[in-house]
């Protein structure tokens, strides 16, 4: 079963009010928080089955808004599938249909919008051009970044892809008289009641789509709740479940990444290999072949992660109706696979749960920017 199918199946399981749901033990949550405290963490929230089970801030942090860095990318991944629903774009369209400057480039002319959002387009990272100090419009500038690898042959992490995608959005939205950040507000931020405390912007005032958002963990939770609910929020349909599942399809070159989210779907495979995302993305040169990658073995393969630098994490397991927010600070002591194995060490799986969930079904209708470069 592919990860997209597994995700849809998980949503079906969650929709059944009599289905059993795995639970984290209080002991495992406490142990995970202890690990966090001693490994550069500074905050942790656990929300399970609609209830906040744990919330604690430590190591000098008191819950104020933080830079979520590349956690921002996940919002734009969801925005992309909403735009596809509305027929503003097609993820499998060639980017050069809109970015006409690419039409005669042997590599860039073959890039699809999906390739951009999967970071498999072959474009160079764009770190220096986009994060460097200049007065350029960094969204438009992304169109000039070259592709030095063929489409699909490498996973190249950097802001170039997301900025190029937003330039596509910007050009398509001109007839509507709005910009890409207005579209994000209309389709996600305002409907979810999300308060973005601050945007990191370029000199022209363009919000940085790869790593620009500042918010609290309690605010970030809302985004996770919408995903766990299969695209609904407070009874309102934000995005179709089938569309949302498009975000959780990895690629051959990196099965652990899809449309701005990090995925654990490969974890159950015998050839799976755990990756430390932040550490691997600090390597010089960064790895480009991520085949077989997963976040953590021995934890639910349907786990999804919106991941930002300095251990900003939004972990989601829709089949458990589980959301875990983790905040950290710079350093290289925290490891996702260590933290997650502690957190799920004695989780009750459905077959061991003594009582079914007695609650209204949540699916009643069927359901870094990397700090070193910034």
Kinemage of the C-alpha trace (Angstrom):
@kinemage 1
@onewidth
@group {chain A} dominant
@subgroup {mainchain}
@vectorlist {calphas} color= white
{ca unk a 1} P 0.000 0.000 0.000
{ca unk a 2} L 1.410 3.412 -0.976
{ca unk a 3} L 1.689 6.169 1.588
{ca unk a 4} L -1.101 8.201 -0.022
{ca unk a 5} L -3.428 5.162 0.249
{ca unk a 6} L -2.293 4.585 3.828
{ca unk a 7} L -3.090 8.203 4.661
{ca unk a 8} L -6.595 7.929 3.226
{ca unk a 9} L -7.093 4.632 5.063
{ca unk a 10} L -6.006 6.286 8.308
{ca unk a 11} L -8.625 8.955 7.791
{ca unk a 12} L -11.286 6.303 7.246
{ca unk a 13} L -10.271 4.576 10.470
{ca unk a 14} L -10.467 7.879 12.327
{ca unk a 15} L -13.951 8.527 10.980
{ca unk a 16} L -15.390 5.528 12.784
{ca unk a 17} L -16.543 6.558 16.268
{ca unk a 18} L -16.226 2.957 17.395
{ca unk a 19} L -12.695 2.485 16.052
{ca unk a 20} L -9.902 1.936 18.527
{ca unk a 21} L -7.225 4.623 18.743
{ca unk a 22} L -3.645 4.310 19.836
{ca unk a 23} L -2.624 6.401 22.832
{ca unk a 24} L 0.632 7.689 24.200
{ca unk a 25} L 1.304 6.873 27.817
{ca unk a 26} L 1.919 9.649 30.336
{ca unk a 27} L 5.251 8.020 31.158
{ca unk a 28} L 6.371 8.131 27.511
{ca unk a 29} L 5.334 11.773 27.166
{ca unk a 30} L 7.275 12.657 30.323
{ca unk a 31} L 10.325 10.742 29.080
{ca unk a 32} L 10.170 12.489 25.703
{ca unk a 33} L 9.974 15.869 27.413
{ca unk a 34} L 12.964 14.957 29.577
{ca unk a 35} L 14.899 14.034 26.420
{ca unk a 36} L 13.893 17.374 24.901
{ca unk a 37} L 14.973 19.318 27.982
{ca unk a 38} L 18.453 17.818 27.847
{ca unk a 39} L 18.800 18.017 24.053
{ca unk a 40} L 18.260 21.670 23.167
{ca unk a 41} L 14.470 21.590 23.468
{ca unk a 42} L 12.488 24.385 25.028
{ca unk a 43} L 8.819 23.572 24.588
{ca unk a 44} L 6.450 20.688 23.926
{ca unk a 45} L 2.698 20.329 23.424
{ca unk a 46} L 0.800 17.063 22.987
{ca unk a 47} L -2.788 17.093 21.737
{ca unk a 48} L -4.494 13.741 21.411
{ca unk a 49} L -8.078 13.027 20.402
{ca unk a 50} L -9.002 16.692 20.667
{ca unk a 51} L -7.524 17.246 24.139
{ca unk a 52} L -4.318 18.958 25.248
{ca unk a 53} L -2.621 16.237 27.267
{ca unk a 54} L 0.658 18.026 27.870
{ca unk a 55} L 2.022 21.555 27.525
{ca unk a 56} L 5.280 22.724 29.003
{ca unk a 57} L 7.920 25.363 28.264
{ca unk a 58} L 11.441 25.270 29.675
{ca unk a 59} L 15.092 26.249 29.246
{ca unk a 60} L 14.249 29.955 29.368
{ca unk a 61} L 11.301 29.866 26.972
{ca unk a 62} L 7.773 30.828 28.044
{ca unk a 63} L 5.579 30.169 25.010
{ca unk a 64} L 5.956 33.391 23.002
{ca unk a 65} L 5.877 33.311 19.154
{ca unk a 66} L 8.892 31.680 17.543
{ca unk a 67} L 10.314 31.498 14.049
{ca unk a 68} L 9.141 28.143 12.682
{ca unk a 69} L 11.586 28.408 9.764
{ca unk a 70} L 10.846 25.709 7.170
{ca unk a 71} L 7.610 24.797 8.892
{ca unk a 72} L 6.379 27.611 6.624
{ca unk a 73} L 6.875 25.386 3.562
{ca unk a 74} L 4.069 23.044 4.606
{ca unk a 75} L 1.510 25.866 4.448
{ca unk a 76} L 2.458 26.525 0.837
{ca unk a 77} L 2.266 22.821 0.017
{ca unk a 78} L -1.352 22.783 1.199
{ca unk a 79} L -1.988 26.069 -0.609
{ca unk a 80} L -0.777 24.443 -3.826
{ca unk a 81} L -3.335 21.633 -3.673
{ca unk a 82} L -6.072 24.166 -2.869
{ca unk a 83} L -5.027 26.119 -5.968
{ca unk a 84} L -5.256 22.905 -7.979
{ca unk a 85} L -8.760 22.254 -6.623
{ca unk a 86} L -9.761 25.728 -7.758
{ca unk a 87} L -8.220 25.088 -11.179
{ca unk a 88} L -5.839 27.970 -10.763
{ca unk a 89} L -3.059 25.544 -11.650
{ca unk a 90} L -2.292 21.868 -12.201
{ca unk a 91} L 0.583 20.367 -10.235
{ca unk a 92} L 1.639 18.370 -13.289
{ca unk a 93} L 1.723 21.365 -15.623
{ca unk a 94} L 5.105 22.512 -16.867
{ca unk a 95} L 6.232 25.537 -14.880
{ca unk a 96} L 7.401 27.103 -18.147
{ca unk a 97} L 3.759 27.594 -19.222
{ca unk a 98} L 3.749 30.452 -16.717
{ca unk a 99} L 7.473 31.127 -16.304
{ca unk a 100} L 7.931 31.725 -20.006
{ca unk a 101} L 11.617 32.566 -19.485
{ca unk a 102} L 12.152 28.816 -19.043
{ca unk a 103} L 10.543 27.688 -22.297
{ca unk a 104} L 13.777 27.274 -24.246
{ca unk a 105} L 15.973 26.048 -21.408
{ca unk a 106} L 16.756 22.330 -21.937
{ca unk a 107} L 16.309 21.486 -18.248
{ca unk a 108} L 13.995 24.125 -16.797
{ca unk a 109} L 11.483 23.737 -19.628
{ca unk a 110} L 10.740 20.206 -18.347
{ca unk a 111} L 10.108 21.145 -14.698
{ca unk a 112} L 6.553 20.709 -13.426
{ca unk a 113} L 5.000 22.586 -10.522
{ca unk a 114} L 5.024 19.316 -8.575
{ca unk a 115} L 8.774 18.987 -9.205
{ca unk a 116} L 9.277 22.433 -7.678
{ca unk a 117} L 7.282 21.560 -4.563
{ca unk a 118} L 9.018 18.178 -4.214
{ca unk a 119} L 12.433 19.856 -4.590
{ca unk a 120} L 13.258 17.469 -7.417
{ca unk a 121} L 13.300 20.140 -10.132
{ca unk a 122} L 17.073 20.207 -10.505
{ca unk a 123} L 17.258 23.919 -9.656
{ca unk a 124} L 20.244 25.078 -7.655
{ca unk a 125} L 19.460 25.810 -3.993
{ca unk a 126} L 19.251 29.594 -4.286
{ca unk a 127} L 20.527 30.099 -0.739
{ca unk a 128} L 22.959 32.874 -1.603
{ca unk a 129} L 20.670 34.644 -4.063
{ca unk a 130} L 17.500 34.486 -1.953
{ca unk a 131} L 18.834 34.728 1.592
{ca unk a 132} L 21.658 37.122 0.732
{ca unk a 133} L 21.350 40.819 1.525
{ca unk a 134} L 20.109 42.742 -1.493
{ca unk a 135} L 17.194 44.908 -2.560
{ca unk a 136} L 15.996 42.384 -5.141
{ca unk a 137} L 12.487 41.021 -5.369
{ca unk a 138} L 13.475 37.542 -4.185
{ca unk a 139} L 10.332 35.907 -5.582
{ca unk a 140} L 10.974 37.133 -9.119
{ca unk a 141} L 14.709 36.500 -8.717
{ca unk a 142} L 14.094 32.744 -8.275
{ca unk a 143} L 13.182 32.511 -11.969
{ca unk a 144} L 16.808 33.292 -12.889
{ca unk a 145} L 18.284 30.432 -10.824
{ca unk a 146} L 19.753 27.751 -13.112
{ca unk a 147} L 19.019 24.015 -13.174
{ca unk a 148} L 22.211 21.984 -13.305
{ca unk a 149} L 20.618 18.545 -12.872
{ca unk a 150} L 17.883 16.727 -14.735
{ca unk a 151} L 14.350 16.674 -13.315
{ca unk a 152} L 13.747 13.935 -10.770
{ca unk a 153} L 17.381 12.836 -10.507
{ca unk a 154} L 18.195 14.691 -7.299
{ca unk a 155} L 16.626 16.157 -4.170
{ca unk a 156} L 18.026 19.647 -3.716
{ca unk a 157} L 16.921 21.442 -0.569
{ca unk a 158} L 16.743 25.205 -0.741
{ca unk a 159} L 14.454 28.224 -1.165
{ca unk a 160} L 14.674 28.424 -4.962
{ca unk a 161} L 11.841 25.942 -5.576
{ca unk a 162} L 9.308 27.527 -3.234
{ca unk a 163} L 10.085 31.049 -4.457
{ca unk a 164} L 9.706 29.958 -8.075
{ca unk a 165} L 6.362 28.352 -7.185
{ca unk a 166} L 5.205 31.613 -5.598
{ca unk a 167} L 6.200 33.516 -8.727
{ca unk a 168} L 3.938 31.147 -10.669
{ca unk a 169} L 1.141 31.846 -8.198
{ca unk a 170} L 1.755 35.574 -8.404
{ca unk a 171} L 1.499 35.628 -12.196
{ca unk a 172} L -1.641 33.487 -12.192
{ca unk a 173} L -3.295 35.645 -9.542
{ca unk a 174} L -2.700 38.985 -11.256
{ca unk a 175} L -6.094 38.881 -12.961
{ca unk a 176} L -7.669 38.565 -9.515
{ca unk a 177} L -5.715 41.578 -8.272
{ca unk a 178} L -4.122 39.692 -5.354
{ca unk a 179} L -0.649 38.403 -4.525
{ca unk a 180} L 0.431 34.965 -3.313
{ca unk a 181} L 0.444 36.036 0.345
{ca unk a 182} L -3.104 37.406 0.012
{ca unk a 183} L -4.159 34.053 -1.430
{ca unk a 184} L -2.541 32.248 1.499
{ca unk a 185} L -4.454 34.466 3.920
{ca unk a 186} L -7.762 33.911 2.159
{ca unk a 187} L -7.485 30.156 1.820
{ca unk a 188} L -5.644 29.057 4.972
{ca unk a 189} L -4.604 31.702 7.481
{ca unk a 190} L -7.936 33.457 7.994
{ca unk a 191} L -10.162 30.340 7.815
{ca unk a 192} L -8.001 28.611 10.453
{ca unk a 193} L -7.854 31.698 12.680
{ca unk a 194} L -4.067 31.598 12.599
{ca unk a 195} L -2.173 34.589 13.931
{ca unk a 196} L 1.180 35.052 12.218
{ca unk a 197} L 3.051 37.216 14.691
{ca unk a 198} L 5.639 38.251 12.139
{ca unk a 199} L 6.730 37.473 8.588
{ca unk a 200} L 10.317 37.440 7.499
{ca unk a 201} L 10.305 39.451 4.258
{ca unk a 202} L 12.664 40.502 1.515
{ca unk a 203} L 13.521 44.149 0.858
{ca unk a 204} L 10.430 44.514 -1.352
{ca unk a 205} L 8.112 43.310 1.394
{ca unk a 206} L 7.548 39.835 -0.060
{ca unk a 207} L 6.964 37.212 2.669
{ca unk a 208} L 9.556 34.442 2.406
{ca unk a 209} L 7.619 31.244 1.577
{ca unk a 210} L 10.456 28.886 2.453
{ca unk a 211} L 11.030 30.068 6.016
{ca unk a 212} L 9.154 33.223 6.930
{ca unk a 213} L 6.538 32.547 9.620
{ca unk a 214} L 6.597 33.354 13.333
{ca unk a 215} L 3.841 31.925 15.532
{ca unk a 216} L 3.157 30.157 18.809
{ca unk a 217} L 2.947 26.402 19.146
{ca unk a 218} L -0.715 26.658 20.108
{ca unk a 219} L -1.326 28.479 16.826
{ca unk a 220} L 0.635 25.915 14.801
{ca unk a 221} L -1.593 23.232 16.317
{ca unk a 222} L -4.561 24.577 14.358
{ca unk a 223} L -2.853 23.756 11.080
{ca unk a 224} L -2.204 20.238 12.369
{ca unk a 225} L -5.800 19.804 13.481
{ca unk a 226} L -7.034 20.679 10.005
{ca unk a 227} L -4.714 18.072 8.478
{ca unk a 228} L -5.700 15.389 10.987
{ca unk a 229} L -9.348 16.156 10.259
{ca unk a 230} L -8.796 15.443 6.577
{ca unk a 231} L -8.986 19.078 5.491
{ca unk a 232} L -11.832 20.423 7.630
{ca unk a 233} L -11.779 22.999 10.410
{ca unk a 234} L -14.679 23.757 12.750
{ca unk a 235} L -17.069 22.097 10.346
{ca unk a 236} L -15.777 24.012 7.325
{ca unk a 237} L -14.127 22.274 4.404
{ca unk a 238} L -10.755 23.954 3.767
{ca unk a 239} L -9.379 21.398 1.312
{ca unk a 240} L -10.633 18.057 0.047
{ca unk a 241} L -9.156 15.014 1.773
{ca unk a 242} L -8.042 13.506 -1.527
{ca unk a 243} L -6.308 16.769 -2.442
{ca unk a 244} L -4.608 16.991 0.932
{ca unk a 245} L -3.240 13.482 0.482
{ca unk a 246} L -1.270 14.787 -2.521
{ca unk a 247} L 1.016 16.497 0.005
{ca unk a 248} L 2.096 13.179 1.469
{ca unk a 249} L 3.460 11.471 -1.624
{ca unk a 250} L 7.206 11.095 -1.537
{ca unk a 251} L 9.389 10.625 -4.608
{ca unk a 252} L 11.754 7.893 -5.659
{ca unk a 253} L 14.781 10.067 -4.973
{ca unk a 254} L 13.344 11.099 -1.565
{ca unk a 255} L 10.378 9.111 -0.210
{ca unk a 256} L 10.624 11.159 3.007
{ca unk a 257} L 9.552 14.479 1.456
{ca unk a 258} L 6.456 15.660 -0.369
{ca unk a 259} L 5.092 19.167 -1.057
{ca unk a 260} L 6.763 20.765 1.953
{ca unk a 261} L 6.231 17.935 4.471
{ca unk a 262} L 8.638 15.318 5.796
{ca unk a 263} L 7.218 11.793 5.769
{ca unk a 264} L 7.812 8.493 7.535
{ca unk a 265} L 6.051 6.263 5.025
{ca unk a 266} L 9.171 4.296 4.092
{ca unk a 267} L 9.836 3.282 7.711
{ca unk a 268} L 8.127 -0.105 7.403
{ca unk a 269} L 10.266 -1.178 4.439
{ca unk a 270} L 13.190 -3.543 5.083
{ca unk a 271} L 15.616 -1.239 3.255
{ca unk a 272} L 14.522 1.878 5.147
{ca unk a 273} L 17.232 4.098 6.574
{ca unk a 274} L 16.741 6.761 9.212
{ca unk a 275} L 17.947 10.260 8.405
{ca unk a 276} L 18.740 13.151 10.691
{ca unk a 277} L 17.280 15.849 8.484
{ca unk a 278} L 18.862 18.908 10.060
{ca unk a 279} L 22.298 17.319 10.299
{ca unk a 280} L 22.230 15.955 6.751
{ca unk a 281} L 21.176 19.332 5.371
{ca unk a 282} L 24.200 20.929 7.035
{ca unk a 283} L 26.627 18.696 5.142
{ca unk a 284} L 28.860 20.185 2.466
{ca unk a 285} L 27.849 19.250 -0.116
{ca unk a 286} L 24.314 18.423 0.903
{ca unk a 287} L 23.212 14.914 -0.065
{ca unk a 288} L 21.048 14.743 -3.190
{ca unk a 289} L 20.121 11.051 -3.118
{ca unk a 290} L 17.682 10.309 -0.269
{ca unk a 291} L 16.372 6.971 -1.517
{ca unk a 292} L 15.086 4.753 1.297
{ca unk a 293} L 14.911 7.649 3.770
{ca unk a 294} L 12.521 7.773 6.715
{ca unk a 295} L 12.314 9.815 9.913
{ca unk a 296} L 12.165 7.003 12.468
{ca unk a 297} L 11.773 3.245 12.478
{ca unk a 298} L 9.476 1.649 15.014
{ca unk a 299} L 6.974 4.518 15.031
{ca unk a 300} L 3.833 4.899 12.909
{ca unk a 301} L 4.775 5.037 9.214
{ca unk a 302} L 1.863 7.413 8.641
{ca unk a 303} L 3.615 10.038 10.769
{ca unk a 304} L 3.902 13.398 9.001
{ca unk a 305} L 6.176 16.243 10.040
{ca unk a 306} L 6.250 19.949 9.293
{ca unk a 307} L 9.897 20.575 10.089
{ca unk a 308} L 11.825 23.770 10.752
{ca unk a 309} L 15.376 24.564 11.799
{ca unk a 310} L 16.432 24.480 15.441
{ca unk a 311} L 14.068 21.564 16.095
{ca unk a 312} L 10.794 23.319 15.394
{ca unk a 313} L 8.470 20.414 14.712
{ca unk a 314} L 4.801 19.725 14.109
{ca unk a 315} L 4.419 15.938 14.236
{ca unk a 316} L 1.077 14.508 13.092
{ca unk a 317} L -0.374 10.991 13.177
{ca unk a 318} L -3.896 11.214 11.728
{ca unk a 319} L -4.765 7.601 12.609
{ca unk a 320} L -4.175 8.442 16.283
{ca unk a 321} L -5.698 11.927 16.091
{ca unk a 322} L -2.361 13.003 17.536
{ca unk a 323} L -0.443 16.277 17.254
{ca unk a 324} L 2.893 16.993 18.917
{ca unk a 325} L 4.542 20.409 18.738
{ca unk a 326} L 8.207 20.629 19.661
{ca unk a 327} L 10.263 23.809 19.968
{ca unk a 328} L 14.033 23.821 20.189
{ca unk a 329} L 17.049 26.060 19.925
{ca unk a 330} L 20.221 25.897 17.818
{ca unk a 331} L 22.528 22.927 18.262
{ca unk a 332} L 22.887 19.349 17.087
{ca unk a 333} L 21.883 17.296 20.087
{ca unk a 334} L 18.204 16.607 19.301
{ca unk a 335} L 17.446 13.657 17.035
{ca unk a 336} L 13.972 13.055 15.635
{ca unk a 337} L 14.350 9.288 15.680
{ca unk a 338} L 15.498 9.224 19.324
{ca unk a 339} L 12.725 11.567 20.448
{ca unk a 340} L 10.017 9.731 18.513
{ca unk a 341} L 11.022 6.276 19.706
{ca unk a 342} L 10.819 7.479 23.302
{ca unk a 343} L 7.454 9.134 22.673
{ca unk a 344} L 5.935 6.034 21.047
{ca unk a 345} L 7.761 3.478 23.210
{ca unk a 346} L 4.648 1.951 24.770
{ca unk a 347} L 1.905 3.492 22.665
{ca unk a 348} L -1.267 1.431 22.719
{ca unk a 349} L -1.994 0.131 19.275
{ca unk a 350} L -5.599 -0.333 18.145
{ca unk a 351} L -5.631 -4.082 18.807
{ca unk a 352} L -4.627 -3.530 22.438
{ca unk a 353} L -7.001 -0.688 23.255
{ca unk a 354} L -9.588 -1.897 25.782
{ca unk a 355} L -12.252 0.725 24.983
{ca unk a 356} L -13.383 2.355 21.733
{ca unk a 357} L -13.238 6.093 21.365
{ca unk a 358} L -16.443 7.647 22.703
{ca unk a 359} L -16.512 10.927 20.863
{ca unk a 360} L -18.012 12.599 17.850
{ca unk a 361} L -16.209 11.306 14.746
{ca unk a 362} L -13.755 13.812 13.353
{ca unk a 363} L -14.314 12.580 9.789
{ca unk a 364} L -18.094 12.301 9.562
{ca unk a 365} L -18.090 12.576 5.771
{ca unk a 366} L -15.674 9.679 5.142
{ca unk a 367} L -13.473 10.505 6.666
{ca unk a 368} P 14.548 25.445 7.121
{ca unk a 369} L 14.839 27.638 5.688
{ca unk a 370} L 18.051 26.429 7.178
{ca unk a 371} L 19.525 28.674 9.842
{ca unk a 372} L 23.101 28.242 8.610
{ca unk a 373} L 22.255 29.801 5.249
{ca unk a 374} L 19.862 32.495 6.426
